[in-house]
């Protein structure tokens, strides 16, 4: 049976498992920001 020896090993494993979720969140937030900017521009064009 293999045991983790330090909290550093636990933290490293945690970050490795979280990284894909964090990268995906960054992609979605970037898309949402671009969509928000686009909608603002279109709304201004419609009102003018």
N, CA, C and O atoms as CSV, one atom per row, in Angstrom:
chain,resi,resn,atom,element,x,y,z
A,1,UNK,N,N,0.839,-1.174,0.000
A,1,UNK,CA,C,0.000,0.000,0.000
A,1,UNK,C,C,0.888,1.242,0.000
A,1,UNK,O,O,1.814,1.353,0.803
A,2,UNK,N,N,0.599,2.168,-0.901
A,2,UNK,CA,C,1.397,3.383,-1.006
A,2,UNK,C,C,0.643,4.543,-0.365
A,2,UNK,O,O,-0.535,4.764,-0.648
A,3,UNK,N,N,1.334,5.279,0.502
A,3,UNK,CA,C,0.709,6.407,1.181
A,3,UNK,C,C,1.403,7.701,0.775
A,3,UNK,O,O,2.605,7.710,0.509
A,4,UNK,N,N,0.647,8.786,0.727
A,4,UNK,CA,C,1.249,10.083,0.466
A,4,UNK,C,C,1.975,10.524,1.731
A,4,UNK,O,O,1.491,10.316,2.844
A,5,UNK,N,N,3.136,11.131,1.548
A,5,UNK,CA,C,3.971,11.445,2.693
A,5,UNK,C,C,3.770,12.852,3.232
A,5,UNK,O,O,3.934,13.084,4.430
A,6,UNK,N,N,3.421,13.782,2.375
A,6,UNK,CA,C,3.338,15.169,2.833
A,6,UNK,C,C,2.076,15.839,2.321
A,6,UNK,O,O,1.398,15.336,1.425
A,7,UNK,N,N,1.778,16.987,2.914
A,7,UNK,CA,C,0.655,17.792,2.456
A,7,UNK,C,C,0.942,18.362,1.074
A,7,UNK,O,O,0.018,18.635,0.308
A,8,UNK,N,N,2.227,18.541,0.753
A,8,UNK,CA,C,2.602,19.060,-0.563
A,8,UNK,C,C,2.152,18.091,-1.642
A,8,UNK,O,O,1.655,18.513,-2.686
A,9,UNK,N,N,2.321,16.805,-1.404
A,9,UNK,CA,C,1.863,15.808,-2.374
A,9,UNK,C,C,0.344,15.887,-2.552
A,9,UNK,O,O,-0.161,15.771,-3.669
A,10,UNK,N,N,-0.372,16.085,-1.457
A,10,UNK,CA,C,-1.833,16.220,-1.542
A,10,UNK,C,C,-2.210,17.461,-2.332
A,10,UNK,O,O,-3.105,17.410,-3.177
A,11,UNK,N,N,-1.549,18.559,-2.072
A,11,UNK,CA,C,-1.854,19.802,-2.771
A,11,UNK,C,C,-1.537,19.680,-4.251
A,11,UNK,O,O,-2.301,20.161,-5.089
A,12,UNK,N,N,-0.434,19.050,-4.581
A,12,UNK,CA,C,-0.055,18.902,-5.987
A,12,UNK,C,C,-1.096,18.056,-6.713
A,12,UNK,O,O,-1.503,18.401,-7.823
A,13,UNK,N,N,-1.523,16.979,-6.118
A,13,UNK,CA,C,-2.546,16.139,-6.731
A,13,UNK,C,C,-3.850,16.884,-6.896
A,13,UNK,O,O,-4.545,16.708,-7.897
A,14,UNK,N,N,-4.192,17.717,-5.921
A,14,UNK,CA,C,-5.414,18.500,-6.004
A,14,UNK,C,C,-5.369,19.486,-7.154
A,14,UNK,O,O,-6.348,19.641,-7.884
A,15,UNK,N,N,-4.234,20.153,-7.320
A,15,UNK,CA,C,-4.118,21.130,-8.391
A,15,UNK,C,C,-4.154,20.450,-9.750
A,15,UNK,O,O,-4.748,20.978,-10.690
A,16,UNK,N,N,-3.534,19.301,-9.863
A,16,UNK,CA,C,-3.548,18.577,-11.133
A,16,UNK,C,C,-4.955,18.161,-11.518
A,16,UNK,O,O,-5.293,18.123,-12.701
A,17,UNK,N,N,-5.776,17.850,-10.525
A,17,UNK,CA,C,-7.145,17.452,-10.849
A,17,UNK,C,C,-8.034,18.665,-11.100
A,17,UNK,O,O,-9.021,18.562,-11.828
A,18,UNK,N,N,-7.700,19.812,-10.510
A,18,UNK,CA,C,-8.507,21.015,-10.706
A,18,UNK,C,C,-8.170,21.745,-11.994
A,18,UNK,O,O,-9.016,22.465,-12.525
A,19,UNK,N,N,-6.967,21.582,-12.508
A,19,UNK,CA,C,-6.523,22.369,-13.659
A,19,UNK,C,C,-7.465,22.295,-14.863
A,19,UNK,O,O,-7.774,23.343,-15.429
A,20,UNK,N,N,-7.937,21.123,-15.286
A,20,UNK,CA,C,-8.855,21.097,-16.437
A,20,UNK,C,C,-10.133,21.894,-16.192
A,20,UNK,O,O,-10.629,22.555,-17.104
A,21,UNK,N,N,-10.664,21.841,-14.993
A,21,UNK,CA,C,-11.878,22.596,-14.676
A,21,UNK,C,C,-11.606,24.094,-14.706
A,21,UNK,O,O,-12.436,24.868,-15.183
A,22,UNK,N,N,-10.445,24.507,-14.198
A,22,UNK,CA,C,-10.106,25.929,-14.204
A,22,UNK,C,C,-9.904,26.439,-15.621
A,22,UNK,O,O,-10.320,27.551,-15.944
A,23,UNK,N,N,-9.272,25.643,-16.467
A,23,UNK,CA,C,-9.059,26.038,-17.857
A,23,UNK,C,C,-10.393,26.153,-18.586
A,23,UNK,O,O,-10.598,27.084,-19.364
A,24,UNK,N,N,-11.288,25.223,-18.341
A,24,UNK,CA,C,-12.602,25.255,-18.968
A,24,UNK,C,C,-13.397,26.471,-18.501
A,24,UNK,O,O,-14.085,27.106,-19.300
A,25,UNK,N,N,-13.306,26.798,-17.214
A,25,UNK,CA,C,-13.993,27.970,-16.695
A,25,UNK,C,C,-13.463,29.241,-17.361
A,25,UNK,O,O,-14.237,30.146,-17.672
A,26,UNK,N,N,-12.162,29.311,-17.578
A,26,UNK,CA,C,-11.567,30.474,-18.241
A,26,UNK,C,C,-12.104,30.623,-19.663
A,26,UNK,O,O,-12.401,31.734,-20.102
A,27,UNK,N,N,-12.227,29.515,-20.376
A,27,UNK,CA,C,-12.773,29.554,-21.738
A,27,UNK,C,C,-14.207,30.061,-21.724
A,27,UNK,O,O,-14.564,30.925,-22.525
A,28,UNK,N,N,-15.033,29.535,-20.824
A,28,UNK,CA,C,-16.431,29.955,-20.762
A,28,UNK,C,C,-16.569,31.414,-20.360
A,28,UNK,O,O,-17.418,32.125,-20.899
A,29,UNK,N,N,-15.743,31.875,-19.414
A,29,UNK,CA,C,-15.822,33.270,-18.987
A,29,UNK,C,C,-15.397,34.209,-20.112
A,29,UNK,O,O,-15.974,35.283,-20.279
A,30,UNK,N,N,-14.401,33.810,-20.874
A,30,UNK,CA,C,-13.960,34.620,-22.009
A,30,UNK,C,C,-15.063,34.700,-23.055
A,30,UNK,O,O,-15.333,35.774,-23.594
A,31,UNK,N,N,-15.694,33.579,-23.342
A,31,UNK,CA,C,-16.801,33.579,-24.306
A,31,UNK,C,C,-17.951,34.448,-23.818
A,31,UNK,O,O,-18.546,35.191,-24.597
A,32,UNK,N,N,-18.262,34.354,-22.530
A,32,UNK,CA,C,-19.358,35.153,-21.972
A,32,UNK,C,C,-19.037,36.641,-22.065
A,32,UNK,O,O,-19.921,37.443,-22.367
A,33,UNK,N,N,-17.796,37.017,-21.812
A,33,UNK,CA,C,-17.398,38.416,-21.898
A,33,UNK,C,C,-17.530,38.921,-23.335
A,33,UNK,O,O,-18.038,40.019,-23.564
A,34,UNK,N,N,-17.077,38.130,-24.291
A,34,UNK,CA,C,-17.190,38.529,-25.695
A,34,UNK,C,C,-18.653,38.633,-26.124
A,34,UNK,O,O,-19.014,39.547,-26.866
A,35,UNK,N,N,-19.478,37.731,-25.678
A,35,UNK,CA,C,-20.901,37.778,-26.005
A,35,UNK,C,C,-21.547,39.023,-25.403
A,35,UNK,O,O,-22.354,39.686,-26.054
A,36,UNK,N,N,-21.193,39.334,-24.171
A,36,UNK,CA,C,-21.731,40.529,-23.525
A,36,UNK,C,C,-21.333,41.791,-24.300
A,36,UNK,O,O,-22.163,42.675,-24.513
A,37,UNK,N,N,-20.083,41.876,-24.715
A,37,UNK,CA,C,-19.617,43.026,-25.482
A,37,UNK,C,C,-20.362,43.132,-26.815
A,37,UNK,O,O,-20.747,44.227,-27.226
A,38,UNK,N,N,-20.562,42.014,-27.476
A,38,UNK,CA,C,-21.275,41.998,-28.748
A,38,UNK,C,C,-22.716,42.475,-28.579
A,38,UNK,O,O,-23.209,43.270,-29.379
A,39,UNK,N,N,-23.381,41.995,-27.549
A,39,UNK,CA,C,-24.763,42.399,-27.311
A,39,UNK,C,C,-24.870,43.892,-27.022
A,39,UNK,O,O,-25.819,44.541,-27.463
A,40,UNK,N,N,-23.913,44.437,-26.292
A,40,UNK,CA,C,-23.922,45.876,-26.021
A,40,UNK,C,C,-23.776,46.671,-27.311
A,40,UNK,O,O,-24.468,47.671,-27.502
A,41,UNK,N,N,-22.891,46.243,-28.191
A,41,UNK,CA,C,-22.685,46.935,-29.462
A,41,UNK,C,C,-23.951,46.857,-30.308
A,41,UNK,O,O,-24.382,47.864,-30.871
A,42,UNK,N,N,-24.543,45.686,-30.403
A,42,UNK,CA,C,-25.763,45.527,-31.189
A,42,UNK,C,C,-26.910,46.357,-30.612
A,42,UNK,O,O,-27.692,46.940,-31.363
A,43,UNK,N,N,-27.014,46.413,-29.309
A,43,UNK,CA,C,-28.070,47.185,-28.659
A,43,UNK,C,C,-27.908,48.671,-28.969
A,43,UNK,O,O,-28.890,49.367,-29.231
A,44,UNK,N,N,-26.670,49.152,-28.938
A,44,UNK,CA,C,-26.409,50.557,-29.277
A,44,UNK,C,C,-26.784,50.850,-30.719
A,44,UNK,O,O,-27.364,51.897,-31.007
A,45,UNK,N,N,-26.456,49.923,-31.645
A,45,UNK,CA,C,-26.785,50.114,-33.049
A,45,UNK,C,C,-28.290,50.150,-33.288
A,45,UNK,O,O,-28.768,50.928,-34.114
A,46,UNK,N,N,-29.020,49.335,-32.590
A,46,UNK,CA,C,-30.475,49.275,-32.749
A,46,UNK,C,C,-31.113,50.574,-32.227
A,46,UNK,O,O,-32.051,51.096,-32.832
A,47,UNK,N,N,-30.611,51.077,-31.129
A,47,UNK,CA,C,-31.191,52.276,-30.514
A,47,UNK,C,C,-30.885,53.533,-31.315
A,47,UNK,O,O,-31.630,54.509,-31.221
A,48,UNK,N,N,-29.808,53.540,-32.101
A,48,UNK,CA,C,-29.438,54.743,-32.861
A,48,UNK,C,C,-30.063,54.774,-34.223
A,48,UNK,O,O,-29.846,55.721,-34.980
